[in-house]
Amino acid sequence: MLLTLSSLLPDVVVNDGQWHDVVFNITNTRSYVNVDGSVTFNSSRPNNGDIASLLQRAPVMVGQSMFKGCLDNVRIGGLLLPFVDYYNSTFNVSHVTPLRPHFNVSVSGVQLGCHSDDVCALNPCVRGVCGDIWNLFTCACPEGWAGKVCNLTANMTCAHSPCVNGTCYNLTHVDFSTNQSQVSDVGYDMFQCNCTPGFEGKRCDSDTKECVPDPCQNGGTCTELHLNYTCTCARGFTGRNCEENIDDCKVGKHNCTNNSTCIDGIDSYNCSCLSGFNGTYCELDINECAEMEPYGPCDANGTLSCNNSVGNFTCECKPGYFGRLCQYDPSMTCELKKPCQNGGNCSDNATAFSCSCPEGFNGTTCEFDIRECEDQPCKNNGTCIDSHFNASTPFFAGYRCECTVDYTGKQCETEIDLCKEEPCKNNATCERLAYNEYRCNCTPEYKGKNCTIFKPCHSAPCRNGATCHPTYYPVSNYTCTCALGFYGRNCENITDYCSPDPCRNNATCVNLNTQGKYFCNCTEGFGNVNCSGLLEYCDPDPCVHGNCTPLMDNYRCECNPGYTGVNCSELIKKCDSNPCQNGGTCEDLPDAFRCDCPSGWVGNVCQFEDRCKVNPCKNGGTCNMYDQFGNFSCACPVDFTGEFCETQLEPTTAETKSDPSPLLIGGVAAGGVLLIVLVVFLVVVLRKRTSNGTYSPSKEEVEAGRVEMDSILKPPPQERLI
């Protein structure tokens, strides 16, 4: 049966290596193909029947030679096409209904499984791994390559060996705005070439242009060579770059005569003739005497005759006339000839000249030296040196005296005495030791080489056992370190620790200013430091290892060293808490502990750096630690001052000592700061001291709470400068 149905091609192409569901059917009006739900219709249909009639009249061919791919679950009219015997024991698919025996089926060239062409057999990938995707291939390119067959460079690196004549360096960052000239087919170049000499270009694949810019000078022609060039010079030039003009005036290369000067040009030269010659090569002599009458170039008034010679001439002058051309008369002798020697003064007239000689010379032109040393003019054993003492001595007029070290003057007549300049100040006396040495005997209040440094502590201004410290400031001059219990500019004031009265219950206060405290004489029945406690609380004594202090409503035990607790019954070791810092070693004491600090650390627990270890004091100053907090002071040499001895003192006189200066304020302020530090230190010390019958005011009042702190250590009143 001939089927008149035209070809029906679906809109969907199935060539991606995936499984697809394809259905072909014929309805009453048209035929169609359905691929995965996408339907393609055709208005033509076979004559006389539907799909069932078509199957009865015409053979159905599946696959054929033009088909490449895999077929599975092929059904015709709903019946499964039997590629294999589904009834055998291997497959056991008895639930399906095959075409047999409904149709005659011919199976030819059927293979089990999916088979396609081996597209990778021809190695289509230039590099990388070939992948088969059902009659198509893909290439998995290695890093740095791209394209269908991995034949394109991508983000080229040194792995591609891009540098032809140079060293390659990989880049980690690319400036996309400047990296415009790309070698890579895809992406950006990720390499940089360092070209070997003679090559250039991004890949060092071009010879360098040695003639750009043109190195050849003076019209030379440049010829390119590898790593080099050569210059073909224009006439008259030589050198690698034609920079050198050929000297045509070298000996043997020119014809200038009669001592003329050869002047070099470009590929030529000229001869500059001496006076008396001319010609191209100065070979012609000029007869100067014949050029004009009567004596050629010689002056007519002063000349007797003109005599020509080769390249020259001479003028024979009349008596008294001189000069090359006899042009000067005798009245011009002093001005032009300067005949007087050794500083002599010249005078002339129309006929002659004369010389007035300085001391030590005589003769017509002062040419003779007079021997003055023969008269022994030098005094006090001075040595006389004449102007002609020997050939190596510079010439001088007259004579010179070389004096001994003790004398000076033209004739060594003056004794050298530095005391005449009065170097000693402030009523000091000067004593001559030698020609260049003296000694100043200072008054007691001054010192220094010239007695200019005032000694402010000489008059012992500090009272009550205070220590005087010179400061050498123009006004204050000194500071006083007061003994305990005193204050003031000169430590003249007594600190009253009984004002205001700290004692209670009609007790009498005794001021112990030299000990930095007070003592209360209590009335009967009262006790403790301020007489604020009742003695009945300490009778009997409740303190096992300590002293009992009565309070108004209780008692307090002051424990002996090594004990603690309410009744001092517990033994303690203060080193158990490891109080020493920075590597210090702790040692237990009866009532405290001690830290042995390593080098470079100070303080009661080694907590402060020893700033004197590196000696911050300058100009020979000595660093001294003055407290346990790491503070220091610099003991300066006599001529220096300042925190670090960094300032050199100007000489101080008695007059400047009394002048007002802003430094007074600074000195007093510094003294006030030191006094405050001292008071704080005393408070710390007094809090740690205990003894029978004497109390620590600060410790007692902290617990008793009855007396203000300023009644324990009274601060001194503020000082006022007058």
Secondary structure by P-SEA (a helix, b strand, c coil): ccccccbbbbcccccccbbbbbbbbccccccccccccbbbbbccccccccaaaaaacbbbbcccccccccccccccccccccccccccccccccccccccccccccccccccccccccccccccccccbbbbcccbbbbbcccccccccccccccccccccccccbbbbbbcccccccccccccccccccccccccccccccccccccccccccccccbbbbbbccccccccccccccccccccccccccccccccccbbbbbbccccccccccccccccccccccccccccccccccccccccccccccccbbbbbcccccccccccccccccccccccccbbbbbcccccccccccccccccccccccccccccccccbbbbbccccccccccccccccccccccccccccbbbbcccccccccbbbbbbccccccccccccccccccccccccccccccccbbbbbbcccccccccccccccccccccccccccccccccccbbbbbbccccccccccccccccccccccccccccccccccbbbbbcccccccccccccccccccbbbbcccccccccbbbbbbcccccccccccccccccccccccccccccccbbbbbbcccccbbbbbcccccccccccccccccccccccccccaaaaaaaaaaaaaaaaaaaaaaaaaaccccccccaaaaaaaacccccccccccccccccc
